[in-house]
């Protein structure tokens, strides 16, 4: 299977979004970690990170679809 420029762009965008999510998870763990349970503020931050990741992936998908049309 040959990887063309469009597929490379899709892979790179997806990997960058996933890396941002992982960095966010690490940030939440460092900020709110240290105890045996996640505090309420940490749980809210985690839910916000998950919602942000879903929105980010939707935006990346919309961008990639529009970039493909040009």
N, C-alpha and C positions, 0 to 999 in steps of 0.2 A: 504494500500500500504506500503510495507516494503522498507525502505531506506537502500540500501547496500552501501558498501565502495566506489564503483565507483560513485554512484549518490551523495554521500556526498562530494567527491572530486570535482565533477562538480559544485555543489552548492557553495562550499567554494571558488573555483577559480572565479566564476562569481560574488559572493558578494564582494570579494577583489577588483576585477577590477572595479565594480560599486562604491565601496567606494573610490577608488583612483580618479575616475571621479568627485565624489561629493566634495572631498577635493580640487581638482583642480578648480572646479567652485567657491568654497568658497575663495580660494586663489586669483583668478582673481577678485572676487567681492571686497575683502579687498584691493587689490593692486590698482585697477582702479576705484573703486566705490567712492561714496561721492558726486557725482553730479547727475543731472537728466538724463544725457545721458552717454553712454559708449564711451570713447575716441577711436580714431583710433587704438592706440596700444592695448587697451583692446579688441577690436573687433578681431584684428589679433591673440591675445593670445587665445581668445575663439575659433576661427576657428582651430588653431593649437591643442588645447585641444581636440576638437571634432575629428579631424583627428587622433590624437594619440590614442584616445579611440577606434576608429574603428580598427586601426592596433593592438592595445593591445588585443581586443576581438578576432581578427582573429588569433593571435599568441596563445592565450589561447585555442581556439578551436582546432587548429592544435596540440598543446601539448596534450590535452585531448584525441584526436583521436589516437595519437601515443602511449600514455600511456595505452590505452585500448587494443591495439594490442599485447602488451607484455604478 
